[in-house]
Amino acid sequence: MTFSRKLTMLAACLACVSAAHAGAIKEDKDSLFKPTGKGWGELDIDTMSRPERAATLRAQRSANLTYQGGPVMVAPTKVYYIWYGSAWDSASQNVLNNIASHIGGSPYFNINTTYYNASNTHVVNQVTLAGSTANSGTLGAKLTDANIQTVVTSAISSGALPLDSNAIYFVMTDKNTTATSGFCTQYCGWHTNTNFNGQNIKYAFVGNPETQCASACGATTPSPNGTPGADAMASIFAHELEEAVTDPDGNAWYSTQSGMENGDKCAWNFGTTATASNGAKYNQTFGTMKYLIQQNWVLQPSQACAQHYP
């Protein structure tokens, strides 16, 4: 399936979900939306019920991203992986370890330095793969959203990973594991936050589409590193990483017109590509490995999808 067809299919799914989220609230041309972390927006009912605040936002309503005052992860970001499931192979893990180890400092991640917090402090172009742990699949192969949160908090409670409010915990599932709230049909990954032991922790789910939905969430065939599941997950990882950094709590950078975050704005948009020796398309090199990574939404000099900044 071509990337345009993938995008059309996913967009149709997300439109249905957005309507379901709206419920009995009537949507109109002046409706305000907030992000869900899963690629679509939902009606911002709380804000719409506050006339003065709603009037201000409606005057600024735009498809572009605007800052809504919430926290932004401006300090160097730590990444922790939780390898979930027993079907992981070392080659796939190497592809994902490599991108987490080298995306920081890259012209690609530098796009996020155009984002800032309420003190006008900008995101730092530093990302570190600070640690990882394995979970052989203790909660089964069909994970609810609550299960995924438990996977994260259990890894912290057990001491396998530290409690760190300036980190993002990624639940990386193997090809036999799915997420029951919509993996492959409504999203490829998502991010959120929760309060745990007195700290606000950020975490994300990244699904492995190799055998479940290569046509919807997968990379091209052949894939850049010969690991189709992991190569696809690398782009999903980048998407969730940049969204978690710039909008960790769902109240910082997003479009009030759609609820989209920066990764959503460029989903399945890869820009200019080159061809690797194995015939695979790629557009980024991290370390010595090639990847096909979606573009990210840059704020300067004008809002648009880009592969690098400046």
C-alpha positions in Angstrom: 0.0 0.0 0.0 1.4 3.4 -0.9 2.0 6.1 1.8 -0.9 8.2 0.4 -3.3 5.3 0.8 -2.0 4.6 4.3 -2.6 8.2 5.2 -6.1 8.1 3.7 -7.1 4.9 5.6 -5.8 6.1 8.9 -7.3 9.6 8.5 -10.7 7.9 7.8 -10.4 5.9 11.0 -9.4 8.9 13.1 -12.3 10.9 11.7 -14.7 8.3 12.9 -13.0 8.1 16.3 -13.1 11.9 16.6 -16.8 11.9 16.0 -17.3 9.3 18.6 -15.4 11.3 21.1 -17.6 14.3 20.4 -20.6 12.5 21.7 -23.6 14.7 22.2 -21.6 17.9 21.9 -22.3 19.6 18.6 -19.3 20.5 16.6 -19.3 23.6 14.5 -16.8 25.8 12.6 -15.7 27.5 15.8 -15.2 24.4 17.9 -12.0 24.1 19.9 -10.0 20.9 20.1 -7.3 19.4 22.3 -5.0 16.5 21.7 -5.6 12.9 22.8 -2.0 11.8 22.2 -3.3 9.2 19.7 -3.2 11.2 16.6 -6.6 12.9 16.7 -8.2 15.7 18.6 -11.2 15.8 20.8 -13.6 18.6 21.6 -12.1 20.8 24.3 -15.3 20.9 26.4 -13.8 22.4 29.5 -12.4 25.4 27.6 -15.6 25.8 25.5 -17.6 26.1 28.7 -15.5 29.1 29.8 -16.7 31.9 27.6 -13.8 34.4 28.0 -11.1 31.8 27.5 -13.0 30.2 24.6 -13.5 33.6 22.9 -9.7 34.3 23.1 -8.8 30.9 21.6 -11.5 31.1 18.9 -9.9 34.4 17.8 -6.5 32.6 17.5 -8.0 29.4 16.1 -5.6 28.0 13.5 -4.4 24.9 11.7 -0.9 25.9 12.9 0.4 25.0 16.3 0.0 27.5 19.1 1.3 27.5 22.6 -1.3 26.9 25.3 0.8 27.5 28.4 1.5 24.0 29.5 4.9 22.5 30.4 7.5 21.6 27.7 10.4 19.2 28.2 13.1 21.8 27.6 15.9 20.0 29.5 17.9 17.2 27.9 15.6 14.3 27.4 16.1 10.8 28.7 14.6 7.8 26.9 13.9 4.4 28.6 12.9 1.4 26.7 10.7 -1.4 28.0 11.0 -4.4 25.6 7.6 -6.1 25.9 7.1 -9.6 24.7 9.3 -12.6 24.0 9.7 -12.3 20.2 12.4 -9.7 20.1 15.6 -10.3 18.1 18.9 -8.5 18.6 18.9 -7.0 15.0 15.6 -5.3 15.6 16.6 -4.0 19.0 19.8 -2.7 17.6 17.9 -0.6 15.0 15.8 1.0 17.8 18.7 1.4 20.3 20.7 3.1 17.6 18.0 5.7 16.8 17.4 6.5 20.4 21.2 6.8 20.9 21.8 9.1 17.9 18.7 11.2 17.3 19.8 13.7 19.9 22.1 16.3 18.4 20.8 15.6 14.9 19.5 18.3 12.5 16.3 16.3 12.6 15.7 16.6 16.3 16.9 20.1 16.2 13.4 21.0 14.8 12.2 20.7 18.3 14.4 23.5 19.5 12.0 25.9 17.8 9.5 25.1 20.6 9.6 26.8 24.0 7.9 27.0 27.4 6.2 29.8 29.2 9.6 31.3 30.2 10.7 31.3 26.5 13.2 28.6 27.2 13.6 26.4 24.1 13.9 22.6 23.9 17.5 21.4 24.0 18.8 19.2 21.2 19.9 16.4 23.5 18.4 12.9 23.8 20.0 10.0 25.7 19.0 6.4 25.8 19.4 6.1 29.5 18.4 2.5 30.1 16.1 -0.4 29.2 14.5 -3.4 30.7 12.6 -6.4 29.4 9.2 -7.7 30.1 8.5 -11.1 28.6 4.8 -10.5 28.4 3.5 -10.7 31.9 0.1 -9.1 31.0 -0.5 -11.1 27.9 -0.4 -10.2 24.2 -3.5 -8.0 24.1 -2.8 -4.9 26.2 -5.3 -2.3 27.3 -4.2 1.3 27.9 -4.3 0.5 31.6 -2.1 -2.5 31.1 0.5 -0.4 29.2 0.5 2.1 32.1 1.0 -0.8 34.5 3.9 -2.1 32.4 5.6 1.3 32.9 4.9 1.7 36.6 5.8 -1.9 37.4 9.2 -1.4 35.8 9.8 1.7 38.0 8.4 0.1 41.2 10.6 -3.0 40.7 13.7 -0.9 40.4 14.3 -2.1 36.8 14.1 1.6 35.7 14.4 4.8 37.8 11.6 7.2 38.5 12.4 10.2 36.3 10.0 13.0 35.5 12.4 14.3 32.8 12.3 11.1 30.9 10.0 9.3 28.4 9.3 5.6 29.0 8.6 3.7 25.8 6.8 0.4 25.8 8.1 -1.2 22.7 6.0 -4.3 21.9 7.0 -7.3 19.9 5.3 -8.5 16.7 2.9 -10.8 18.6 1.6 -8.1 20.9 -1.2 -5.6 20.2 -3.0 -2.8 22.0 -6.7 -3.2 22.2 -7.7 0.4 22.1 -6.9 0.7 18.4 -3.4 -0.4 17.3 -3.4 -0.8 13.5 -6.9 0.6 13.1 -6.8 3.9 14.8 -3.1 4.6 15.6 0.4 3.2 15.3 1.6 4.6 18.7 0.6 7.1 21.3 1.9 9.1 24.3 0.5 10.3 27.5 1.4 11.1 31.1 0.4 10.1 34.6 1.2 11.0 38.2 3.1 8.2 39.9 4.8 8.3 43.4 4.4 12.1 43.4 5.9 12.7 40.0 4.5 13.4 36.6 5.9 10.7 34.3 5.6 10.6 30.5 5.3 7.4 28.6 4.5 6.1 25.2 3.3 3.0 23.4 5.0 2.0 20.1 3.5 -1.0 18.3 5.3 -3.5 16.1 3.4 -3.7 12.8 5.5 -6.3 11.0 2.9 -9.1 11.0 -0.2 -7.3 12.1 -0.5 -4.2 9.9 2.5 -3.7 7.7 0.2 -2.0 5.1 -1.1 0.6 7.7 1.8 1.2 10.1 4.8 -0.4 8.3 7.8 0.9 6.4 8.5 0.3 2.8 9.6 -3.1 1.4 12.5 -3.6 1.5 13.1 -1.7 4.7 16.3 0.2 5.3 17.9 -2.2 7.8 16.2 -5.4 6.8 14.1 -5.4 9.9 10.6 -4.3 8.7 9.0 -4.2 12.1 11.8 -2.2 13.8 12.3 0.1 10.8 8.6 1.0 11.0 8.8 1.5 14.7 11.7 3.9 14.4 9.5 6.4 12.6 6.7 5.9 15.2 9.2 6.3 18.0 10.4 9.6 16.5 6.7 10.8 16.2 5.9 10.1 19.8 9.2 11.4 21.1 8.8 14.8 19.5 5.2 15.1 20.7 6.0 14.0 24.2 8.8 16.6 24.3 6.8 19.5 23.0 3.4 18.6 24.5 4.0 16.2 27.4 0.7 16.9 29.2 -1.5 17.7 26.3 -1.7 21.4 27.1 1.3 23.0 25.4 1.9 22.9 21.6 -1.0 21.8 19.4 -3.6 23.1 16.9 -6.8 24.3 18.6 -8.5 23.8 15.2 -7.8 20.0 15.1 -6.1 18.9 18.3 -3.1 17.8 16.3 0.4 17.9 17.8 3.7 18.3 15.8 4.1 14.7 14.9 0.5 14.4 13.7 0.9 17.3 11.4 3.5 15.4 9.4 2.4 11.8 9.8 3.4 9.7 6.7 5.0 12.7 5.2 8.6 11.7 4.5 9.8 14.4 2.2 12.8 13.8 -0.1 14.2 10.3 0.0 17.2 8.5 -1.3 17.7 4.8 -2.2 19.9 2.5 -0.1 22.0 -0.3 -1.6 19.3 -2.8 -0.8 16.7 -0.8 -2.7 15.0 0.7 0.4 14.0 4.3 0.6 15.5 6.4 3.4 15.7 10.0 4.4 17.7 10.1 7.7 21.0 8.6 8.9 21.6 8.2 12.6 25.0 6.8 13.5 25.8 4.5 10.7 22.2 3.3 10.1 19.7 4.5 7.6 16.0 5.2 8.4 12.8 6.3 6.7 11.5 8.8 9.3 8.4 11.0 9.0 9.1 14.7 8.9 8.4 16.9 11.9 6.6 20.3 12.2 9.0 23.2 12.5 7.8 26.6 13.9 10.5 28.7 12.2 10.8 30.5 9.9 7.3 29.4 9.0 5.2 26.5 10.2 5.7 23.5 7.9 6.9 19.9 7.8 10.7 19.5 7.5 13.4 16.9 7.7 15.9 19.2 9.5 16.4 22.6 11.1 17.7 25.0 10.1 
